[in-house]
Amino acid sequence: MLAEKIFENIEEGVMINDTAKKSFRSIRLFKLSQASWEEVIGRTPKILQSGLHNQAFYDEMWDEISIKGRWYGEIWNKRKDGQIFLEWRTISSIMDDVGKTTNYVAVFSDIYESWCFYENVRYHRYSSHGSRSGCSQGSAGSWL
């Protein structure tokens, strides 16, 4: 099937959730989060939360999804090993023929390395303090 081939060949992660936000399909999530299929299936995306966003952030995100049908932006999540990473995530509502939400689909990419590069350039441009430590090790560390 074409859809399966597409999912097998994209680099982005894809998570499909029901209206209770429980996962029933995930592509490449393991690569980004290090969580296994068994650890993700039937669970909400809360298992990835880093703790860096407050409840108001998530409330606003889901309000936008409810009103506009989608949300996109940067979100800090946490891998299974506790490492915090930055994602670019798009969450869209999937509607049935009468306009009722049946599912949500999230497409996401790890943008942590790009963010580190940008932050290092910005830091060097406005400072003479040298490089910030921690970013190249793939951990947000004391930056947050």
C-alpha positions, 0 to 999 in steps of 0.5 A: 500500500502506498501510505505504508511505503510513504511512512517507511521512507520519511524521516519525520515522526508520525503519531496517530491518536484517537480523540482521547489522545491515545496513540494507536499508530506511531512511525519513527517515534522510537528514533526520536523518543527511544520509546518502544511500540509497546510503551507508546501504544494506548498511551497519550503523548504525555509520556514525552513531556519534558516538564518545561511547558506549563499546563497553560501551554498545552491548554492553548495548544489544544484550544487552537487545534479545537478552533483551527483544526491544527497547531504547529510550533516548537515543543520541548520533549523528553526521551526515554533516557531523560534527555530533553530535545526540541521538536518542531511539531504539527498536530492536525485534527482528522475529521469524518464526513460530517466534520466530527473529529475522529483522530489527531495526527502529529508530525514531528522532527527533532530540531535540537541540533539546528537550535544548538547551532543557532544559539551558538551563533547568536551567543558568539555574535552578542558575547565575547564569552566563548562557546556555551557548553552542553549543546554539542553533547545533545543535552539541553543541560543548564541552558534551560 
